[in-house]
Amino acid sequence: MPLFHFSGLFLFIGVPILLLIAYYIKTKNRERMQMIEKGINPDEGLNVTDYKKYSSLKNGILFLFFGLGLLVGQLLVIFVDEIDKFFAHLIMLLIFGGIGFLINFMIIQKLHRK
């Protein structure tokens, strides 16, 4: 595949993603600074042991769904003739990774209700 395909791919996918990440970091920082100016501690209620406990759950669910995404992507490549292998795997990784994060969120919500 020629190099210009990857540069176009980076321009249309990579640059917007990088801009969204930069915007998120900027707004998050602005929000924290406003909380500090009002005298509110932005880290109040942050418990490191709870974070570590739930990060293992998050990582386990995420890797499980990444594996499922790779499997489904490979099945798409095998059974659909006109599909690009790279994009099939990438799209399935993103979809199943997102599903994994949502399931992790629902599990943590359920645990906090108890």
Legacy VTK file of the C-alpha trace (Angstrom):
# vtk DataFile Version 3.0
C-alpha trace
ASCII
DATASET POLYDATA
POINTS 114 float
0.000 0.000 0.000
1.495 3.385 -0.953
2.618 5.773 1.750
0.159 8.523 0.784
-2.746 6.356 1.928
-1.385 6.334 5.458
-0.727 10.075 5.488
-4.300 10.730 4.360
-5.555 8.315 6.981
-3.575 10.164 9.639
-4.923 13.523 8.492
-8.563 12.479 8.529
-8.517 10.238 11.602
-5.413 10.990 13.659
-5.512 14.783 13.673
-9.166 15.056 14.811
-8.513 12.514 17.564
-5.461 14.469 18.727
-7.475 17.702 18.672
-10.254 16.102 20.760
-7.712 14.871 23.308
-6.110 18.320 23.523
-9.537 19.953 23.938
-10.473 17.495 26.697
-7.236 18.140 28.598
-7.645 21.901 28.244
-11.250 21.947 29.484
-10.487 19.535 32.335
-7.621 21.764 33.468
-9.813 24.884 33.221
-12.519 23.181 35.292
-10.018 22.167 37.993
-8.574 25.686 38.120
-12.053 27.184 38.576
-12.748 24.755 41.420
-9.465 25.718 43.105
-10.287 29.441 42.719
-13.635 28.839 44.455
-11.868 27.044 47.304
-13.110 23.565 46.382
-10.679 20.647 46.490
-11.034 18.896 43.083
-9.492 15.698 44.463
-11.889 15.387 47.391
-13.385 11.934 47.643
-10.656 10.376 45.527
-9.632 7.152 47.196
-6.471 5.553 45.776
-7.193 2.063 47.160
-10.620 2.007 45.478
-9.035 3.147 42.242
-6.440 0.356 42.370
-9.102 -2.206 43.224
-11.281 -1.232 40.281
-8.402 -0.783 37.822
-7.792 -4.545 37.845
-11.455 -5.112 37.058
-11.297 -2.521 34.277
-8.149 -4.008 32.761
-9.531 -7.543 32.881
-12.793 -6.596 31.203
-11.010 -4.424 28.654
-8.533 -7.139 27.622
-11.328 -9.700 27.455
-13.309 -7.520 25.076
-10.202 -6.597 23.059
-9.671 -10.329 22.531
-13.290 -10.731 21.465
-12.872 -7.762 19.117
-9.826 -9.349 17.506
-11.717 -12.628 17.128
-14.734 -10.971 15.512
-12.433 -8.886 13.298
-10.658 -12.036 12.133
-13.995 -13.736 11.463
-15.028 -10.731 9.371
-11.807 -10.978 7.376
-12.376 -14.691 6.780
-16.049 -14.556 5.818
-16.316 -11.167 4.046
-14.216 -11.005 0.898
-14.272 -7.259 0.249
-13.136 -6.057 3.681
-9.774 -4.567 4.578
-8.031 -6.620 7.263
-6.567 -3.626 9.135
-9.849 -1.713 9.352
-11.856 -4.794 10.305
-9.574 -5.422 13.265
-9.352 -1.737 14.237
-13.102 -1.180 14.135
-13.854 -4.340 16.090
-11.205 -3.439 18.704
-12.765 -0.007 19.169
-16.333 -1.318 19.321
-15.586 -4.148 21.732
-13.240 -1.955 23.802
-16.060 0.562 24.189
-18.465 -2.193 25.181
-15.913 -3.374 27.749
-15.666 0.110 29.257
-19.467 0.375 29.429
-19.763 -2.985 31.167
-17.023 -1.960 33.606
-18.928 1.276 34.326
-22.177 -0.613 34.963
-20.442 -3.074 37.308
-18.831 -0.264 39.319
-22.163 1.578 39.497
-23.802 -1.572 40.855
-21.031 -2.031 43.433
-21.346 1.563 44.639
-25.117 1.200 45.150
-24.580 -1.593 47.671
LINES 1 115
114 0 1 2 3 4 5 6 7 8 9 10 11 12 13 14 15 16 17 18 19 20 21 22 23 24 25 26 27 28 29 30 31 32 33 34 35 36 37 38 39 40 41 42 43 44 45 46 47 48 49 50 51 52 53 54 55 56 57 58 59 60 61 62 63 64 65 66 67 68 69 70 71 72 73 74 75 76 77 78 79 80 81 82 83 84 85 86 87 88 89 90 91 92 93 94 95 96 97 98 99 100 101 102 103 104 105 106 107 108 109 110 111 112 113
